[in-house]
Amino acid sequence: MGKKATKAADNMYYQARCEAAETKEEFSSREKAAELIGIDRTRLARIELDAIMPYPEEVKAMADAYNTPELCNAYCARECPLGKGTVQEVEIDDFDRLTLKVLGSLKNIEAIRSTLISISEDGVVQEWEKDDFQGILNAFDKISANANALKIWAMKNVKIKE
């Protein structure tokens, strides 16, 4: 991919295009990439230089074109006003590592189930149950993050659909 844009080096959209250019030469050129994505070349440049925020549909188009579904997750977790507080950014590892993380996060599922049943029996989370309930929510966050990371890996590498 020609010369690297040092001003854009830390930009996730630029990095995604560079990664895509390793397997598809047409992404080496910002002009050609913009054409393939369907946005103006100068707009893509401004996105990659952090001068403007992309629209969600532009992020989706880049993610699809570059085969980087993790862009959508990162956009939602970092930039989307609605997602920033609710979407957890996931780290994409190798398949075997992700599988172990998913299985590891599920190892105490029976204890989580039992505790949740106990807490919910009266329909109220009592003051003395709050720490256990928070632990359950934390465990669910971990399970969810690991499952999402595996799903994004599969979308990228096995070409499954959302």
N, C-alpha and C positions, 0 to 999 in steps of 0.2 A: 504494500500500500504506500506509494510515494512518500512524501515527507509528512511527518507527524505534526499536527497542530498543537503546539505547546500550550496555547491559551485554553484549549479545550481538553487537555489531557485528563482532567479529573471528572469530566462530564460523562454521565452514564450513557447518554445517547451516542456520543462520539465513540466511547469505548465499545458499545454494542456494534456500531457500524464497522469499527476496526476489526472486531472479532469476526463479523460476517465477511469482511474482505479477505480473510485468510482462506476461505473456501469459495467465495464468489467474487471474482475480479471486479465486477461492475460496482461493488460497494466501495472500491478504492477511491472513486471520484465522488465528491459530495454532489456534483451536478447530476451524475447518473443515478446516484442513490435517491436524490430528491425526486427525480423523474419517476423512478420505480415505485416510490412510496406514494407519490401523488401530491407532493407539496412543493412550493416554490423553493428554489435553491437558496435564496437569501434568507428565507424563513428557517430552513434547516440549519444554515450557518448560525443564525442568531440563537436557535435552540441549543446547538452544540457549544456555543460560546457563553451560555447562561445569560444571554441578554433578554430572553423572553422565555416564558413557560409554554410548553406545548399544550395543545388541547388534548383531551383524553382520546379522541379518535385518531389523532396523529401518533400518540404513543402506541395505540393498538396497531396502527399501520406499520410503524417501525418494528414493533415486536414480531409481527407476522412476517414482514419482509426479511428481517435479520435472523429469524428463528431464535429469538430471545424472549420467551414468555416472561422471564424474570423482570423485564422492563415494566410490565404492567403492575406487578406486585410492588416494585420499587417506587413507581410513580404514585400508586395509591398510598403507600406507607409514608413517603417523604413529601409529596407535593400536593396531592389532592386535599382540598379543604375538608371534605367529609371523611376521607380515609385516614388522615394523619392521626387521629385519635383512636381509631378502631382497627386499622389494618396493621398487622405485624409483618415487618419485612423479614423474609426468610433467606437463609443462606443455602445455596445450592452446592452440594458436595457430590462426590462420586456415588454411584448407585449402591454399592455395598455399604458405604458409610451412612447413607440416608436410611437404608433398610435397618441397620443397627440402631439408629436414632429412633425410628418409629417403634421398633420392638422394645427398646429400652424405655420409651415413654409409656408403653402399655403394660409394663411388668407389674405395676401395682394396681391395675384396673379393678381387681376384685375388692381390694381394700377401699378404693375410691367409691365404688358402687355401694358397698356396705355402709360406709360413713354417710354418703348422700341419702340413702334410705333412712338411716337413723335421724339425720337432721330434718328431713322433710316429713317425718311421720305426723307431726302436729301442725304442719302447714306454715310454720313460722321458724325463722332462723333466730334462735335465742342468743342472748348476749354471750353466753358461755360457749356457744357453738361457732361463733364468728371466725375464730382462728382456723378451725377445721374446714369451714366453708371456704375461706380464702385459700387454703391449701388445695382444695378441690378445684377451685377456679384456676389456680396457677398450674395445676396438673393438666387441666383441659387446654390451657394456653399452649403448653409444651406439646401436647398431643396434636393440637391443631397446626402449630407451626411446622412440626415434623411431617405431618401428613401433607400439608400444602407444599413443602419443599419437595417431597417425593412426587407429588402431582406435577409440579412445574418441571422437574427433571424429566418425567415421562412425556410431557407435552413437547419438550425440546428434543429428546433423544429417541423416543419410541413413536413420536408423532401422533399421540392420542389427542382427541379433541377435548375441549373444556366441558 
